[in-house]
Amino acid sequence: MKKYRVELSDEERAALQRLIRRGKRGKTSARKMTRARALLLADRGASDAEISAALGVGLLTVERTRCRFNETRLASLEDRPRPGGPHLLSRKAEARLVAEARRAPPAGHERWTLRLLARRVVELGLADACSHETVRRVLRKRGVSLKT
């Protein structure tokens, strides 16, 4: 006997089927489509192992999908917010940082350092505060090296 049973209403079943049809045109995330398919199979009485094999996902994924459905119904299809804060620098600000890193270093310095660039970001008003680690990540992502 399953702890979390999936019993869809006619409206929910129709909504899931529409979502799957529409998703084939590339407008729906793969995770959302997999969850929808898992719920439809569970509604038909398929076991977790059968659903897992049919969709190519782990048993735990199927169990979590059942559990979340019982808590939030169709809202369970959406991803929960992920940890981490928003990016400190916009793409435009990142581009400006890279441009600064490629310019000549300030007077009295042989080359740019991460900390110098972090201070420059604040001076330019690209961010209220910026750490050298943020600068390092941006430069690494953009393939920029400070070594000359």
N, C-alpha and C positions, 0 to 999 in steps of 0.2 A: 504494500500500500504506500503510495507516494504521499509525502508530507505536503508538497505544494502541487495541487492539481490545476491543470489549465483547462478551463471550460470557457470557450469564447462565445460571446453573443453573436447573433447574425450580423450586426453592424460591425463588430470588431473583426469578424472573419472576412467580411467584404473589404474593410479598410486594409487589412493585411494583404489580401490578394491584389488590391489596387496598387499598394505600395510595391509589391514584387513585380507586377507588370510594368509599372512606371520606372522602377529601378533598373530594368534591363536596358533602358536608354541612357544609362550612366548618370542619372540625377540623384541617386540614393547611395549612401555609403555601403560598402560591403558588409560592415559589422551590422548595420541596421537590417539589411536584407537577410543576413544569417539568423539574426534574432527573430525576425518575422517568420522565416521558414521553420525555425525550431518551435515556435508557438503553434503554428498550423499543424505540424506533425504531432506535437504533444496533445493538441485538441483532438486529434484522430485516434489517440490512445497509444501511440508509439512509445516504447520505453526509452529511457535516457541513452542506453547503449545503441539502440537502433538509430536514434536521432543523431548521435555522435558520429556513427559510421556513415550515415547518409550525407551529412553536411561537412564531414572532415574536420570537426572541432573536438575539443576535449570534453570529457564527461562533466567536469567542473563548470565549463561554459554553459552547458545545457541546464545543469542544476541552478546556477546563478540566474539564468534567464527565467526559469520557472519561478524562482523565489521573487525576483524583482517584479515579474508580471503580477503576482498575487499582492504585492505591496502597492504598485502604481498603475496597474493595468497597461494600456498602450504607451504610456509615458516611459515605460521600461525599455522601449526601443532606442531612446536617445542616450547618448553617452553622458555619463556624469562628468561634472567639471574635474579637470585634472589639476594636480598640485602645481605650484609655481606661480610666480607673479608675471605681470605683463612685461614685455620687453621695455627696457629703459630708453633705448634709442630707436627712432623710426628708421625706415630704410634710407630716407633722405639724410638723416643725421649720421647714419653709418657711412654713407657715401662721402659725406664731408669729412668724417674722421679718417677715412682711407686717404682722401686727398691731402689732408694735413700731414699724415704719416709719410707721404711721398715728397713733401716739400722739404726745404732745407731746415735743419733744426734751429731752435732759437739761439741767439747770440750767447756765447759762453758755454755752449754744449757741442760736443762732437757729433752726437746722433740723438735721435728721439729715444726716449725710454717710455715704458708703459705708463709710468706715473706722470711724466711730463705731458703725454697725450691726454691722460685723464683730466689733468688740470686745464689743458687747452679746450677740451670739450665743455667744461664749465664756463671758461672765459668766453667762448663763442655763444654761450646760451643754448647749447644743444640739449642740455639737461641741467637740473638743479644740482645734482651731485653725480659723480661717476667714479667708479673704482678702477684700479689698474686691471683687475680681473675682467671687467666688462670690456675694456679696451682689448685685452688679450683675446677674448672670445670672438669679438667682431673681426679683428685682424686675421685670426686663424680661419674663420669662416670664409673670409674674402681672399685668403691665400696670400696675405701680405706679410713679409718678414721685415723686422727692423734691423737685421744684421746687414751690414754693408760690405 
